[in-house]
Amino acid sequence: MKSVKVAIIGAGNRGNVYGDFSLQQLNQIEVIAIAEPDQQRRELFAAKHHLRADSCFESWEQMMLERPEADAVIVTTQDQKHYEPTMAALDLGYHVLVEKPLSPSLQECIEMERKAKEKNRLLVLCYVLRYTAFFQMLKQLLSNQSIGDVRHISIEMDVAYWHQAHSFVRGNWRNGSESSPMILAKSCHDFDIIDYLLEKECIRLSSFGNLSHFTKGNAPVGSTKRCIDGCAVEESCSFSALKIYTGDNTGWPVNTISTDLTKQGRLQAIKEGPYGRCVYYCDNDVVDHQIVNMEYSTGTTATLTMSGFTNQLKRTVRVLGTKGEINGTMEKNKLVVSRFGQEEQVINLSPVNVGQHAGGDYGLLSAFVEKVCSFNARDNSSEKIINSHILAFAAEEARLTNETINLKRYENKISSLV
């Protein structure tokens, strides 16, 4: 298999995660260009990948004008900035890998998918969970009818209090109008996994949830608008920016608040940047907890619970079948199969120990490289990648309207708008 040459748009956290794959798998992928408006990030990325100055661009527009000799483009900008570089890259004939979610606009999602088919190029979404050892084994067990016919799947997405504070109260995904609904930003992964496991059509869904805690009205007496400004309750506050960002950890999410990860650099970011704000005095409006109920064409049901009020960041899955049940937590890499009337079967998994998402990041990149290498334009039938987004947008509409959404009618409605 040949090495695939890629140009990356966005040198933030995810751009670096995918770029680092080339440093681990030198024979599979080669990063040949970067587009990043932040000079310090751009220079750090270029140094890591030994890129020449003429392969580094301040904008994706400059990169597209130069047309780097790449096989594919990886888009890891913020959610609302995926559409234009993706459409431009497809128009120029590149295969494209896009960080999830594809776009906070369902219309843009549909247009990107149509453009890929029109240009006969690959458009792949970064659904890394499909490529974890955990979910691939679960898929195999269900395909083999290990617990009979599946009657129900439940996924609990425990966001963790510190991740909720970092990403959805202080951070880039705090405000729906600037990014996307939280159910899309965080849990389009989960909708995709349920679809992947069931391979059936969701026919209707309902959803409930709200922003209940991280509001000005819940600010403790004595709190200040920044944790560093003499807050009287900072020492006892679980969400304190000083606790989250000034400890021994300098990996994610700490490495997203500043490129200077010295203690002084982090304190400066807390003093001046968005991540130092009190969680009760931010401009956030996305939910802090939400549940989605789904019914599929076979009568199988599914529930997705997403909550920021948890201690750990983890995904727990339970599958109920006509002959037994399967339980597991992805981060523990263990599945327990309980067939009715039989002893439990414990399956311990050994994921790839590099990258994030229990090995899923690098599993995704390996699969993308293989797709690009084996791509045959005559046989190309791009898979539908936006079903998870349709479910997420429908869930948000159901939550806001307090109605049960008929998916067939919903899809017909959105199709007519494009």
Sequence and secondary structure as in RCSB ss.txt:
>XXXX:A:sequence
MKSVKVAIIGAGNRGNVYGDFSLQQLNQIEVIAIAEPDQQRRELFAAKHHLRADSCFESWEQMMLERPEADAVIV
TTQDQKHYEPTMAALDLGYHVLVEKPLSPSLQECIEMERKAKEKNRLLVLCYVLRYTAFFQMLKQLLSNQSIGDV
RHISIEMDVAYWHQAHSFVRGNWRNGSESSPMILAKSCHDFDIIDYLLEKECIRLSSFGNLSHFTKGNAPVGSTK
RCIDGCAVEESCSFSALKIYTGDNTGWPVNTISTDLTKQGRLQAIKEGPYGRCVYYCDNDVVDHQIVNMEYSTGT
TATLTMSGFTNQLKRTVRVLGTKGEINGTMEKNKLVVSRFGQEEQVINLSPVNVGQHAGGDYGLLSAFVEKVCSF
NARDNSSEKIINSHILAFAAEEARLTNETINLKRYENKISSLV
>XXXX:A:secstr
   EEEEEE  SHHHHHHHHHHHH TTTEEEEEEE S HHHHHHHHHHHT  GGGEESSHHHHHHH  S SEEEE
 S GGGSHHHHHHHHHTT EEEE SSS S HHHHHHHHHHHHHHT  EEE  GGGGSHHHHHHHHHHHTTTTSSE
EEEEEEEE  HHHIIIIIIISTTS TTTS  HHHHTTHHHHHHHHHHH S EEEEEEEEE  SSSGGG  TT  S
BTTTT TTGGG TT HHHHHSSS  STTGGGS S  SHHHHHHHHHHSGGGB TTSS   S SEEEEEEEETTS 
EEEEEEES  SS EEEEEEEESSEEEEEEGGGTEEEEEETTS  EEEE    SSSSGGGHHHHHHHHHHHHHHT 
 GGG       HHHHHHHHHHHHHHHT  EEHHHHHHHHHHH 
